[in-house]
Amino acid sequence: MKIVIKVKANQKTQGLEFTSEKECIAKLKSLPIKGKANQELVGLLSKHYGVPKKDIEIISGHVSNIKIVEISHLD
């Protein structure tokens, strides 16, 4: 499954807000420095979907606030 995510880094609270089944807004506490925000995003998605972190891959947008993420092995 592919999801389009708009990332808001350096927020006070952490969470995911789904605008549709395939789009969401991710509020992250980390700053977007050296991939820390990307790591936090992968961890947050891992908890939400109940899959290991290795099953979540950022396809595009590694240095952008709009990312396309692929989650494999979803039942």
Secondary structure by P-SEA (a helix, b strand, c coil): cbbbbbbbccccccccccccccbbbbbbccccccaaaaaaaaaaaaaaaccccccccccccccccbbbbbbcccc
